[in-house]
Amino acid sequence: MRLSELPKGAPAMVQDVEDAHPADPIAQRLRDLGFVSGEPVRIVARGPLGGDPLLVQIGSTRFALRRSEAARVTVRQEATA
């Protein structure tokens, strides 16, 4: 599943960040910011009108991402208790 498709508030784990094209600077920046395999992530809020931007929390840090940026991140949704 793509991070951009994750329901608001659902816990997930990052699986991978995929490059949209060779040497994709946005994908590399996401990896540099901590979007690496095994990190917990969740959507905190979605913007109006199509949900852009997304407020994403990874660890204890929050980022505003465009849906196109979040679509580069594949996640595994975690079961809720």
C-alpha positions as CSV (number, residue, x, y, z in Angstrom):
1,M,0.0,0.0,0.0
2,R,1.1,3.5,-0.7
3,L,1.5,6.1,2.2
4,S,-0.9,8.3,0.2
5,E,-3.6,5.6,0.4
6,L,-3.2,5.0,4.2
7,P,-6.3,5.9,6.2
8,K,-6.0,8.8,8.6
9,G,-4.7,7.6,12.0
10,A,-4.0,4.0,10.9
11,P,-0.6,2.8,12.2
12,A,1.8,1.5,9.6
13,M,5.4,0.6,9.0
14,V,7.6,2.0,6.1
15,Q,8.6,-0.8,3.7
16,D,10.4,1.2,1.1
17,V,10.8,4.5,-0.8
18,E,10.6,4.0,-4.5
19,D,12.4,6.3,-7.0
20,A,10.0,7.8,-9.6
21,H,13.0,8.0,-12.0
22,P,16.7,7.4,-11.7
23,A,18.4,9.5,-9.1
24,D,15.1,10.9,-7.8
25,P,15.9,13.7,-5.4
26,I,12.6,13.7,-3.7
27,A,12.8,10.0,-2.9
28,Q,16.4,10.5,-1.6
29,R,15.2,13.4,0.6
30,L,12.4,11.3,2.0
31,R,15.0,8.6,2.9
32,D,17.2,11.3,4.5
33,L,14.3,12.5,6.6
34,G,13.8,9.1,8.1
35,F,11.4,7.3,5.7
36,V,13.3,4.0,6.0
37,S,12.2,0.4,6.3
38,G,10.8,-0.5,9.7
39,E,10.0,3.0,10.8
40,P,6.5,3.6,12.2
41,V,4.4,6.1,10.3
42,R,0.8,7.4,10.3
43,I,-1.3,10.1,8.6
44,V,-2.2,12.7,11.1
45,A,-4.4,14.9,8.9
46,R,-5.3,15.5,5.3
47,G,-5.8,18.8,3.6
48,P,-9.2,19.8,2.1
49,L,-10.1,19.3,-1.6
50,G,-8.4,16.1,-2.6
51,G,-6.3,15.7,0.6
52,D,-3.3,17.7,-0.4
53,P,-1.1,18.2,1.7
54,L,-0.9,15.2,4.0
55,L,0.4,15.7,7.6
56,V,2.6,12.6,8.2
57,Q,4.2,11.6,11.4
58,I,7.3,9.4,11.3
59,G,8.7,8.6,14.8
60,S,8.1,11.8,16.7
61,T,8.5,14.2,13.7
62,R,5.8,15.5,11.5
63,F,6.1,16.5,7.9
64,A,3.7,18.0,5.3
65,L,3.9,16.0,2.1
66,R,2.2,16.3,-1.2
67,R,0.2,13.2,-2.2
68,S,2.6,12.6,-5.1
69,E,5.5,12.6,-2.6
70,A,3.7,10.2,-0.2
71,A,2.9,7.9,-3.1
72,R,6.7,7.1,-3.4
73,V,6.5,5.5,0.1
74,T,5.2,1.9,0.4
75,V,3.9,0.9,3.8
76,R,2.5,-2.1,5.6
77,Q,-0.6,-1.3,7.6
78,E,-0.3,-2.6,11.2
79,A,-3.2,-4.3,13.0
80,T,-4.9,-2.2,15.6
81,A,-5.5,-3.7,19.0
